[in-house]
Amino acid sequence: MSNLVYLRRHWQLYLFLIVPLLYFIVFRYGPMYGVQIAFKDFNFFQGISGSQWVGMDIFREVFRNHNFFQALRNTLMLNALDLIVSFPAPLLLAIMLHELRVLWFKKVAQTILYIPHFISWVIIGGIVLQVFGTQSGFINNLLTSLGMEPIPFLTQKGDWLLTYLSVGVWQSAGWGTILYLAALTGINKELYEAADVDGAGRFRKIWHISLPGIRSTIVTLLVINLGNMITIGFDRPFIIGNVAVREYSEVLSTFVYRVGIQSGQISLATAVGLFQAVVGLVFLLGANYTSKRLTDESIL
């Protein structure tokens, strides 16, 4: 069948494809025009094209900024800890849910786990303050009523870090569970039946059937997470963070906000964003190459 005949027969599919293509062209490729701001002394009145070229001067200014390196360190640290703590959580939850035999309990558990993902971080920030606040938090009020000392969940660096990671697991684990459950559902049931005949226990079946069956999904998500090591969402560290723990909570996204929006240094903020994109691409390609060499699984 020639390409022209195939196009005429399935033109509806190509028509539907126009919408996502337009989205990427307008909102993904279009803004790339503004990348040149990182190499210019941007002036609002002169615009992008009228601003003066300064070459790599903006990047030199970024790399001389102590706050930038602190934000970079915190970004890598929080993402690495998130990878250690948050990455295995949905995998463990998915396996436990997959092993449940009581259908109604399984559905209720899935719903409870999924709900936090759809809650705005602004609302989550209010919940965190009401639960973990030093003066008005539910937990500390309970501890105080029992004659115990309150725990500075949000004002001491170590305690804040544990709170940050715990809230992240609670918010994101349910969504990751959906992906792993979908992969587990696709495993051939005859493999489990054959394992039962051979006398394999539940943990044996998990280790030798379930985990190998979703290896490609695990590797794909791991490579994506490693590729995002240099990037971090704005909402979570900004809303949960505060001045008392800024030494840990100041990350690249909040640094860009404070420098670009609050201070008006658009060129500096753009240079940091471009740095994140380039380093993130290096992380992604490096993780993908390593995965391909070690496990023969990759996303590219």
Summary of the structure (lengths in Angstrom):
residues: 300
radius of gyration: 24.2
end to end distance: 28.9
largest distance: 80.7
contacts: 856
relative contact order: 0.12
helix: 78%
strand: 1%
